[in-house]
Structures are given as structure tokens and as C-alpha cells.
Amino acid sequence: MSIYKIPLPLNILEAARERITWTL
């Protein structure tokens, strides 16, 4: 479960960064 908790926030951070790059 610990491993599953790590990729969750990591995926959100990556998605947010991709969205920022698209907006820029």
C-alpha cells in the first residue's frame, strides 16, 4: 500500500507540470 501511495501524488505532480507547460 505504501508503494501505491507514492505513485499517486507523483502522478498528480507530473500531470500538473504537463498542464503548466501546455498553458505556457
Phi and psi in radians as a Rosetta constraint file:
Dihedral C 1 N 2 CA 2 C 2 CIRCULARHARMONIC -1.129 0.35
Dihedral N 2 CA 2 C 2 N 3 CIRCULARHARMONIC -0.657 0.35
Dihedral C 2 N 3 CA 3 C 3 CIRCULARHARMONIC -1.185 0.35
Dihedral N 3 CA 3 C 3 N 4 CIRCULARHARMONIC -0.579 0.35
Dihedral C 3 N 4 CA 4 C 4 CIRCULARHARMONIC -1.313 0.35
Dihedral N 4 CA 4 C 4 N 5 CIRCULARHARMONIC -0.425 0.35
Dihedral C 4 N 5 CA 5 C 5 CIRCULARHARMONIC -1.369 0.35
Dihedral N 5 CA 5 C 5 N 6 CIRCULARHARMONIC -0.412 0.35
Dihedral C 5 N 6 CA 6 C 6 CIRCULARHARMONIC -1.335 0.35
Dihedral N 6 CA 6 C 6 N 7 CIRCULARHARMONIC -0.847 0.35
Dihedral C 6 N 7 CA 7 C 7 CIRCULARHARMONIC -1.190 0.35
Dihedral N 7 CA 7 C 7 N 8 CIRCULARHARMONIC -0.342 0.35
Dihedral C 7 N 8 CA 8 C 8 CIRCULARHARMONIC -1.142 0.35
Dihedral N 8 CA 8 C 8 N 9 CIRCULARHARMONIC -0.989 0.35
Dihedral C 8 N 9 CA 9 C 9 CIRCULARHARMONIC -1.211 0.35
Dihedral N 9 CA 9 C 9 N 10 CIRCULARHARMONIC -0.515 0.35
Dihedral C 9 N 10 CA 10 C 10 CIRCULARHARMONIC -1.160 0.35
Dihedral N 10 CA 10 C 10 N 11 CIRCULARHARMONIC -0.680 0.35
Dihedral C 10 N 11 CA 11 C 11 CIRCULARHARMONIC -1.165 0.35
Dihedral N 11 CA 11 C 11 N 12 CIRCULARHARMONIC -0.666 0.35
Dihedral C 11 N 12 CA 12 C 12 CIRCULARHARMONIC -1.155 0.35
Dihedral N 12 CA 12 C 12 N 13 CIRCULARHARMONIC -0.707 0.35
Dihedral C 12 N 13 CA 13 C 13 CIRCULARHARMONIC -1.140 0.35
Dihedral N 13 CA 13 C 13 N 14 CIRCULARHARMONIC -0.738 0.35
Dihedral C 13 N 14 CA 14 C 14 CIRCULARHARMONIC -1.139 0.35
Dihedral N 14 CA 14 C 14 N 15 CIRCULARHARMONIC -0.735 0.35
Dihedral C 14 N 15 CA 15 C 15 CIRCULARHARMONIC -1.136 0.35
Dihedral N 15 CA 15 C 15 N 16 CIRCULARHARMONIC -0.709 0.35
Dihedral C 15 N 16 CA 16 C 16 CIRCULARHARMONIC -1.143 0.35
Dihedral N 16 CA 16 C 16 N 17 CIRCULARHARMONIC -0.703 0.35
Dihedral C 16 N 17 CA 17 C 17 CIRCULARHARMONIC -1.160 0.35
Dihedral N 17 CA 17 C 17 N 18 CIRCULARHARMONIC -0.681 0.35
Dihedral C 17 N 18 CA 18 C 18 CIRCULARHARMONIC -1.144 0.35
Dihedral N 18 CA 18 C 18 N 19 CIRCULARHARMONIC -0.661 0.35
Dihedral C 18 N 19 CA 19 C 19 CIRCULARHARMONIC -1.188 0.35
Dihedral N 19 CA 19 C 19 N 20 CIRCULARHARMONIC -0.669 0.35
Dihedral C 19 N 20 CA 20 C 20 CIRCULARHARMONIC -1.152 0.35
Dihedral N 20 CA 20 C 20 N 21 CIRCULARHARMONIC -0.710 0.35
Dihedral C 20 N 21 CA 21 C 21 CIRCULARHARMONIC -1.128 0.35
Dihedral N 21 CA 21 C 21 N 22 CIRCULARHARMONIC -0.626 0.35
Dihedral C 21 N 22 CA 22 C 22 CIRCULARHARMONIC -1.201 0.35
Dihedral N 22 CA 22 C 22 N 23 CIRCULARHARMONIC -0.674 0.35
Dihedral C 22 N 23 CA 23 C 23 CIRCULARHARMONIC -1.189 0.35
Dihedral N 23 CA 23 C 23 N 24 CIRCULARHARMONIC -0.609 0.35
